[in-house]
Amino acid sequence: MARREAERSHRDHKYGILYGDGYVVLTGDVGTGKTTLVTALVNALSDQLVAARIPYPDVDILDFLRLISTAYGIDSDFPSKAAFRDRFESFLRGCLSTGKKAVLIVDEAQKLGQEHLGELMQLSSFEENGVGLFNIVFVGQNEFNDVLLEESNRASRQRTAINYHLAR
């Protein structure tokens, strides 16, 4: 049963990463294999993705953006959020020109603050001809669903295309 659940989760997340226009959320208790599942999925799709992982998102917002830059190999010496967004949009358009989808995996997503979610919302709004240039996979403990349920995070909740919980 657990194997069948993992296979279904893998299929759903693959679709969400490649074709979805929204966030993919994967939650579960500590030790349920969330990070392992997402890592295997990204490895299986490596020829179609430019993927990066943020393992500890609980830093101030400029450092958070620098973590994203570093994870993607983008110059992280920028003076402002606006400068980062300009560079990041250029990076995303470069990915598109090579036929790849940019995906950010945010591990420990339950540690994200409102400002972080808002910034990710802005980054995920980049598109070309109605197609999103950037997908986000939130991997977190069960508490992340509580974070999404907060009224201040309604927009992030609405942008979630796939929300899957791994049970023990």
Disulfide bonds with the S-S distance in Angstrom:
none
